[in-house]
């Protein structure tokens, strides 16, 4: 089976997935779809995890700034 990530989902149906060129079985096609779906969710997880890290860093920096501002205003 082709393991390259750049194979589109349409190729799961249109191209032969076996190395010997024989016809695709339902199992071949379902394995191909499962690979694409898992790759999609893996990429989405990486994307949203990076966004989440960015917002956590920004919110924590904002909280530190607010806390510092309150501390300085009390001690002024």
Secondary structure, DSSP 8 states (H G I E B T S, - for coil): ----TT--THHHHHS--STT-----HHHHHHHHHHHHHHHHHHHHHHHHHHHHHHHHHHHHHHHHHHHHHHHHH--
